[in-house]
Amino acid sequence: MRSLMIMAALGLLSAGANYWQYQQIQATSKQLAIAEKTASDRLAIIANLQSNAQQQAQRYQALNRTQTSIRNRLAKREQLLRSLKNEYQDYKRWASVKLPAITQRLRQRPSITGATAYQQHLSDLNSLQPNAEQPPH
């Protein structure tokens, strides 16, 4: 009988140990499922970050191309402004030259208001001076 009790005790002890192992396996399975879900979520985040990094790199390259284009256009405009300033200086020198006296008199006309004043101006014999300086040939 004693051996029957020992066997029963060993059976209960073995069942308890099996139950404890079962509980440990269940807890480990839950932890494994949580770890797999976490790993899956992190892999999705990593893939999303990589995609964002690629898009950002492409945008950065496009920005660099745009900046280069803008710099080129700015350089062309600055060159155009320099050439216009030089041209303006040429025109300024040309405009500062004094006109010959005969040309100055052509520009000095009386103010004409109305048809009668215009006819009077055309018939006036002294509108141009015949004794004016002759331009050099």
Beta strands, then each sheet from edge to edge (+ up, - down):
end
